Amino acid sequence: MLRSPRPRRPVADLPPAAGAPTGQGLARSIRLFRLFLREQTEPDLFYSGLAADAADQLAGYTELAGRTVVDVGGGAGHFTAAFRSRGADCYLFEPDQAELLSRGSTPAGAIVADGYWLPVADGSADICFSSNVLEHVADPAGLIEEMIRATKPGGVIYLSFTNWYSPWGGHEMSPWHLLGAGFAARRYLRRYGREPKHALGRNLFRVHVGPILRLMRGRADIELLDALPRYYPRWCKVVLWVPVLRELATWNLLLIVRRTT
Ligand SMILES: C[S@@+](CC[C@H](N)C(=O)[O-])C[C@H]1O[C@@H](n2cnc3c(N)ncnc32)[C@H](O)[C@@H]1O
């Protein structure tokens, strides 16, 4: 439910604009949390801030300027814009035209394409990027396979997703999905008088931290450079060592991967 607008802190208090470095400590997490509170009322501000943060994170592992970046499921193009502002040649692939048009016009150079079948040659990307797409596909392993195919040996993959048992795993139905997806959907309909945007099994799928970590660690053609809860301070990565806790507390898993062969 939308609330009436309240006085807001100035934008200057929010995450630094694209191009400004951010740390990976508690202050960053607090900034991101405050940004999340503005997702519904100021989506552009929210997504631009998140995209700037992701670009900063990625820049900790690889050079961005002059690199070819493939943005898989890039939505309205905020992430592509953040990479371009750092000098990358970024290509946005997005299957949903409504998402592409959600800011009024299609982002420059965007291509309508499915992440399972990226229209790029093998090994053409220096960086293959996907933010919050994996939980929206029926075959996460297939999407990962395709991202690896598109990345050149030595290239880097940024893969992040909201896992099902995360407090936000049910998206707009959260946290009621933890009591069952059917219950959460019915509750949403009752409360808001409309169907939720996401339906389990149609455009939202149960993706878990443990199986994805095992899948990535089990592949011989990639090296897992880092695994961490995306929005938390770096030291919180210890959460990922604890099997049940990591499903409940990770919120959003970020994997940084290098393709080796
Ligand atoms: C939650 S949005 C994330 C958008 C953007 N990456 C971000 O982080 O804000 C999920 C996106 O995944 C896209 N998507 C769903 N299925 C896909 C697929 N098979 N291949 C590529 N993208 C897909 C959706 O259209 C949508 O734009």
The ligand as a MOL file (V3000), in Angstrom:
LIG
                    3D

  0  0  0     0  0            999 V3000
M  V30 BEGIN CTAB
M  V30 COUNTS 27 29 0 0 0
M  V30 BEGIN ATOM
M  V30 1 C 13.7090 -7.9830 -10.6180 0
M  V30 2 S 14.0480 -7.5940 -12.2780 0 CHG=1
M  V30 3 C 15.7600 -7.1440 -12.1790 0
M  V30 4 C 16.1200 -6.0660 -13.1440 0
M  V30 5 C 17.5390 -5.5250 -12.9480 0
M  V30 6 N 18.5170 -6.5080 -13.3370 0
M  V30 7 C 17.7340 -5.1070 -11.5130 0
M  V30 8 O 18.5490 -5.6960 -10.7970 0
M  V30 9 O 17.0580 -4.1540 -11.0940 0 CHG=-1
M  V30 10 C 14.1410 -9.1800 -13.0320 0
M  V30 11 C 14.4110 -9.0890 -14.4980 0
M  V30 12 O 14.6920 -10.3870 -15.0230 0
M  V30 13 C 14.1500 -10.4240 -16.3040 0
M  V30 14 N 14.0480 -11.8120 -16.7660 0
M  V30 15 C 13.0930 -12.7080 -16.4800 0
M  V30 16 N 13.3190 -13.8530 -17.1530 0
M  V30 17 C 14.4580 -13.6630 -17.8660 0
M  V30 18 C 15.2200 -14.4610 -18.7540 0
M  V30 19 N 14.8460 -15.7000 -19.0700 0
M  V30 20 N 16.3160 -13.9350 -19.3040 0
M  V30 21 C 16.7190 -12.6750 -18.9900 0
M  V30 22 N 16.0390 -11.8800 -18.1610 0
M  V30 23 C 14.9270 -12.3690 -17.6000 0
M  V30 24 C 12.8180 -9.7390 -16.1220 0
M  V30 25 O 12.2230 -9.3880 -17.3420 0
M  V30 26 C 13.2290 -8.5510 -15.2800 0
M  V30 27 O 13.6290 -7.4590 -16.0320 0
M  V30 END ATOM
M  V30 BEGIN BOND
M  V30 1 1 1 2
M  V30 2 1 2 3
M  V30 3 1 2 10
M  V30 4 1 3 4
M  V30 5 1 4 5
M  V30 6 1 5 6
M  V30 7 1 5 7
M  V30 8 2 7 8
M  V30 9 1 7 9
M  V30 10 1 10 11
M  V30 11 1 11 12
M  V30 12 1 11 26
M  V30 13 1 12 13
M  V30 14 1 13 14
M  V30 15 1 13 24
M  V30 16 1 14 15
M  V30 17 1 14 23
M  V30 18 2 15 16
M  V30 19 1 16 17
M  V30 20 1 17 18
M  V30 21 2 17 23
M  V30 22 1 18 19
M  V30 23 2 18 20
M  V30 24 1 20 21
M  V30 25 2 21 22
M  V30 26 1 22 23
M  V30 27 1 24 25
M  V30 28 1 24 26
M  V30 29 1 26 27
M  V30 END BOND
M  V30 END CTAB
M  END
